[in-house]
Every structure is written in C-alpha cells, then in structure tokens.
Amino acid sequence: MMRRGSDTAWLREASLDFDRFVDDRVGVRQRWGVPTELLWFASAEYYIGSVVIRHQLTEDEGGGHIGYHVVYPWQRQGHATQMLRSALGKCTALGIARALLTVAPDNQASLTVVRRNGGVADGINHEGELRFWVDTSASA
Ligand SMILES: CC(C)(COP(=O)(O)OP(=O)(O)OC[C@H]1O[C@@H](n2cnc3c(N)ncnc32)[C@H](O)[C@@H]1OP(=O)(O)O)[C@@H](O)C(=O)NCCC(=O)NCCS
C-alpha cells in the first residue's frame, strides 16, 4: 500500500535504466502466483498512479482482482475513481464478470472509490479487509 511519505527507492531503479524498468513490467506477468497486469496513468510527463489487475484471484483471494494507488499531489481529484472504472472495463474484456476488491476498513478514500464504482459488500477477509464485488459489465 502506498501512503504519503512511503518508500521511493524504486524511483532510483527507474531512473538508472527506464527502458529496462518498463520492459520488466509491461504485459502480463506472474505476480503473487497469478497472471497480472500493471496499468500506469499519467498526465503529460506527470505520473498519477497505477492499477494492478490480477487476471485470477490468488488462492486466499488476498488483494482481490484490482489494486491501485494515486500519488499524493494528484489525490482527491477523482483519478482513482476513474482508474478503477477503466480497470473494470478491462476486466470485462478479460471475462471477469464480477471483480473482487478488498479495502482496509479505515481507508475512507478507497471505500468511496469502490462504492462509487458499484461495490457490493461481502464480509471481511482473512486480513481484516472489507470485501466488495463489482459487476464489471456496469462499467463498460
Ligand atoms: C485511495 C486512493 C487511491 C484514492 O485516490 P484519489 O485519486 O484521491 O481518489 P478519488 O479522488 O477518486 O477520491 C474518492 C473520494 O474519496 C475522497 N478522499 C480522498 N482522500 C481521502 C481521505 N484521505 N480521507 C477521506 N476521503 C478521501 C475524495 O475526496 C473523493 O471524494 P469526493 O469526490 O467527494 O471528494 C489514494 O488515496 C491512495 O493512493 N491511497 C494509498 C493507496 C491505497 O490506499 N490504495 C487502495 C488500496 S484498497
């Protein structure tokens, strides 16, 4: 999870050889033992944030299908809401009819993002996160 003041060591790796940094991340990659894809969002030269889509749920369903962050200067401008909407559209194309989202109960911003995208509550997972299902066809 990325928060204000979080680790930025990855920026150094990216700046040393950006082409390689991108090559290592582009396309469908195994992460957490399942096929995943990273989407980066930018406005001109500014990095806004990213979304990870798990094409399959992990065995314990931790993290659900979709995770996201928006970097601090771009928060509270509706970006995450739109980014999740785009990711849900991509899920439809991947054949994921219902996407699972998991959110820490104290993460008000993310709870708003998920609810604005039609998230329907479904209990709590083993990490104490709230689970939500989203009908991805509603975002198409
Ligand atoms: C959660 C996160 C992605 C939201 O990004 P964002 O681009 O600010 O989201 P949006 O602008 O679409 O905001 C959704 C709503 O939550 C509100 N919100 C944003 N930050 C908030 C905060 N810290 N506390 C309460 N509400 C907040 C926004 O104001 C907005 O409501 P509004 O339109 O009525 O103002 C961002 O805060 C973040 O990257 N957090 C760290 C990583 C993270 O928690 N990822 C999600 C894991 S499930």
The ligand as an ORCA input file, in Angstrom:
! r2SCAN-3c Opt
* xyz 0 1
  C      -7.233      5.500     -2.120
  C      -6.665      6.415     -3.205
  C      -6.252      5.554     -4.400
  C      -7.749      7.406     -3.626
  O      -7.242      8.150     -4.721
  P      -7.935      9.514     -5.199
  O      -7.500      9.759     -6.605
  O      -7.727     10.559     -4.179
  O      -9.466      9.082     -5.192
  P     -10.669      9.985     -5.709
  O     -10.244     11.392     -5.969
  O     -11.317      9.225     -6.807
  O     -11.443     10.049     -4.348
  C     -12.554      9.350     -3.976
  C     -13.206     10.090     -2.834
  O     -12.524      9.840     -1.602
  C     -12.230     11.108     -1.015
  N     -10.967     11.072     -0.349
  C      -9.745     11.117     -0.901
  N      -8.804     11.051      0.042
  C      -9.472     10.987      1.220
  C      -9.052     10.890      2.559
  N      -7.735     10.869      2.866
  N      -9.985     10.821      3.526
  C     -11.297     10.829      3.224
  N     -11.772     10.908      1.951
  C     -10.849     10.980      0.977
  C     -12.131     12.077     -2.146
  O     -12.259     13.374     -1.672
  C     -13.231     11.601     -3.037
  O     -14.485     12.055     -2.615
  P     -15.053     13.448     -3.180
  O     -15.108     13.287     -4.688
  O     -16.394     13.538     -2.536
  O     -14.102     14.497     -2.776
  C      -5.437      7.209     -2.700
  O      -5.793      7.884     -1.520
  C      -4.221      6.336     -2.457
  O      -3.437      6.085     -3.367
  N      -4.086      5.853     -1.218
  C      -2.982      4.976     -0.879
  C      -3.080      3.600     -1.575
  C      -4.384      2.922     -1.302
  O      -4.946      3.040     -0.232
  N      -4.874      2.188     -2.319
  C      -6.125      1.461     -2.246
  C      -5.943      0.156     -1.558
  S      -7.507     -0.717     -1.455
*
